[in-house]
Amino acid sequence: MPSKKVIRPKTIKFPDHPEFTPNLTPKQVLQSGAFGGTYYRDIHSAVTGKDYKGAWREFPEDWFSGLNIKRQITRKWDDYDTKVNKYGVKVGTTLEFWQDKNWIREQDPYGWFQWYCRFYLGRRSHDDERQIGRYNAMRRFKGPLMRAIRDAGAKYNDYTISPGRRQTLLHWGYELTEEDYKNWLKANKKMIN
């Protein structure tokens, strides 16, 4: 497993969107190790018909502090590196797949994470409700992750349990916390007995 900085997740509050509760900032996602180093690679968008280069430069410099941009941010999709990812596994699909599913909108040609980066910095748009809905749907990985941990008799931070689910959730700005796991155990106590 790659050694990554320890990041203490804390629910992020957006007063205008209380239903949106990631616990990792975009900076924390990137610093943790995500997207196989490919998210902000140069792309041609079938949605906008335009080429995009250096898209990561739009965001605060400190988000990328200590990262090797070519290795951890802008590598080509065909060069996806699991060693970059916090949990050492490959998750996700191609930009073309996202475009074919109609998940990409013109305002954010890179997709959900680009939307999140911009939303986090204060931008609000007509696409917020849809993207927050997609985030809340992706959290469906939490329950199966916690069941797998419980069934294995493991601790919440045993990263050998469901690394793919953990990496997926990390890409969506969420990392399982001990508090979340304990609350889930209490709520699901009947299932244990």
GUDREN-903867 format. One line per field, with one value per residue (C-alpha): y, z, x. Coordinates in steps of 0.05 Angstrom, whole numbers, plus 32768, in hexadecimal, padded with zeros to 4 digits. Layout:
<pts>
y (Y|...)
z (Z|...)
x (X|...)
</pts>
This chain:
<pts>
y (8000|8044|806F|80AE|80E9|80DC|8109|8110|8114|8146|8153|8191|81BD|81E4|820F|8218|81CC|81A7|8167|8165|8149|8134|812E|813A|817B|8178|8185|814A|811C|812F|812D|80E8|80C9|80C5|80B7|8091|80D5|80E1|810F|8151|8134|8159|8144|814F|8157|8138|8162|81A6|8194|81B5|81A1|81AE|81B3|81C5|81C6|81BA|81FF|821E|8206|821F|820E|81F1|81BA|819D|81AC|8172|814D|8139|8158|812B|80EC|80FC|812C|812D|80E8|80CB|809B|8063|806E|806A|8059|8033|8045|808D|8079|8077|8031|8017|8000|8017|8031|805C|805E|8087|80CE|80B1|8082|80BD|80E5|80AB|80A5|80F0|80FC|8136|817C|81B3|81DE|81A7|817F|8154|813E|8139|8146|8185|819B|818D|81B5|81F1|81E9|81E4|8226|8248|8240|822F|8219|81FA|81B6|81B5|818D|8157|8151|814F|8119|80F2|80FA|80E1|80A5|8093|808F|804D|802F|8040|800A|7FD0|7FE9|7FEA|7FA6|7F89|7FA7|7F8C|7F47|7F43|7F58|7F8F|7FD7|8010|8023|7FDE|7FF3|7FAC|7FA8|7FC1|7FED|7FF9|8014|803F|805B|8069|808E|80B5|80CD|80E7|810D|80DC|80B0|8081|809A|8074|809E|808D|8043|8043|8066|8034|7FFA|8017|8022|7FDC|7FB8|7F8E|7F72|7F59|7F32)
z (8000|7FEE|8029|8028|8056|808E|8082|80B9|8096|80B1|8095|8069|8071|8039|8059|8016|800A|804D|8027|800B|803F|8024|8059|802D|8009|7FC1|7FDB|800B|7FD3|7FA7|7FE0|7FF6|7FB2|7F7F|7F38|7F28|7F1C|7EDE|7EF0|7ED6|7E99|7E56|7E35|7DF9|7E10|7DE4|7E0C|7DFC|7DBE|7DDD|7DF5|7E3D|7E55|7E9A|7EB8|7EFE|7EFD|7F09|7F52|7F8D|7F89|7FCF|7FBA|7F93|7FC5|7FC8|7F8F|7F4F|7F1C|7EE2|7F0C|7F3C|7F17|7ECB|7EB3|7E77|7E85|7E63|7E96|7ED4|7F0F|7F4A|7F73|7F73|7F93|7FDE|7FDE|7FA6|7F78|7F36|7F37|7F08|7EBE|7E82|7E72|7E33|7E5E|7E8A|7E4B|7E2D|7E6E|7E6A|7EAD|7E93|7E8A|7E60|7E9D|7EBB|7E81|7EB1|7ED9|7F22|7F44|7F1B|7F2F|7F78|7F74|7F58|7F88|7FC3|7FAE|7FAD|7F68|7F66|7F26|7F08|7F0B|7F57|7F67|7F35|7F4B|7F95|7F84|7F61|7F9E|7FCD|7F9F|7F9F|7FEA|7FE0|7FE4|802E|8046|8022|803A|8082|807C|8060|809A|80CE|80AE|80AD|80F7|80E1|80F6|80CD|80B4|809E|8057|803F|8044|8004|7FE9|7FA8|7FCE|7FF9|7FBC|7F99|7FD6|7FDB|7F93|7FA8|7FE4|801B|8048|807D|80C3|8105|811B|80DB|80E4|812E|811D|80E5|8115|8148|8112|80F6|8139|812A|80EC|8118|8149)
x (8000|801C|802F|8004|7FFB|7FCA|7F8E|7F5A|7F16|7EE4|7E9F|7EA0|7E63|7E44|7E0D|7DEA|7DEC|7DE7|7DD7|7E1E|7E4D|7E91|7EC7|7F03|7F13|7F2B|7F72|7F6D|7F54|7F8F|7FC2|7FA8|7FB6|7F7F|7F69|7FA9|7FC9|7F9E|7F64|7F7E|7FA1|7F9B|7F59|7F2E|7EE6|7EB0|7E7E|7E9D|7EC5|7F01|7F47|7F5B|7FA2|7FBC|7F77|7F94|7FB3|7F6E|7F71|7F9A|7FE3|7FE4|7FB5|7FEF|8026|8058|8037|805B|802B|803F|803A|8001|7FD3|7FDC|7FF2|7FCD|7F93|7FB9|7FF0|7FC2|7FEE|7FD0|800D|7FF4|7FB3|7FAD|7F91|7FBD|7F84|7F67|7F20|7EF8|7EEB|7F00|7EE9|7EC9|7E9F|7E88|7E77|7E50|7E28|7E18|7E39|7E63|7E48|7E68|7E79|7EA4|7EC2|7EEC|7EAF|7E9A|7EDC|7EE7|7EA1|7EB2|7EF2|7ECD|7E92|7EC1|7EE1|7E9C|7E80|7E36|7E13|7DD5|7DF8|7E02|7DC3|7DD4|7E1D|7E0B|7DD8|7E0F|7E3B|7E05|7DF9|7E43|7E42|7E1E|7E63|7E65|7E35|7E56|7E9A|7E83|7E62|7EA3|7ECA|7E99|7E95|7EE1|7EE5|7F14|7F1E|7F00|7F45|7F5C|7F6B|7F71|7F25|7F04|7F3B|7F13|7ED7|7F04|7F28|7EE5|7ECB|7F0B|7F02|7EBE|7EDA|7ECA|7EF4|7ED7|7EE1|7EE0|7EA3|7E7D|7E8D|7E78|7E37|7E29|7E36|7E05|7DD0|7DDA|7DDF|7DA1|7DC4|7DFD|7DD1)
</pts>
